[in-house]
Amino acid sequence: MKKVLIYSTPTCVYCKMAKDFFKKNNIEYQDFNVAEDEEAREEMVQKSHQLGVPVIDIEGDIFVGFNRPEMEKALGLK
C-alpha cells in the first residue's frame, strides 16, 4: 500500500472530502493538522510552495486540493 499523507485543517471542506474518499477506498493515511502543527505546516509549504489545503502527498506525488481522478490514478484505483 502506498504511503499517503494529508495536510489539512479542521474547517476545510475539501480536506473532509479527501479523507472521506480515502476511508471509502480503504486507503490508510496520516493526517497533519496544519492549523495547530507548525512543523507540519512548514513541511507542507516545502512540498507545495503554498499555504492552501489540502495538500496530499502520495509516495512523493503532491496534490494541492482534492483532485479525485488524479489521486485515483496515483493510488492505482483506476
CORCOR-V483183 format. One record per helix or strand. SS is the DSSP state (alpha for helix, beta for strand). FROM is the first residue (numbers start at 1). TO is the last residue. Records with the same first field share a line. If there is no record, write none. Layout:
BEGIN
SS = FROM-TO + FROM-TO
END
This chain:
BEGIN
beta = 4-8 + 30-33 + 55-58 + 61-64
alpha = 13-24 + 38-48 + 68-75
END
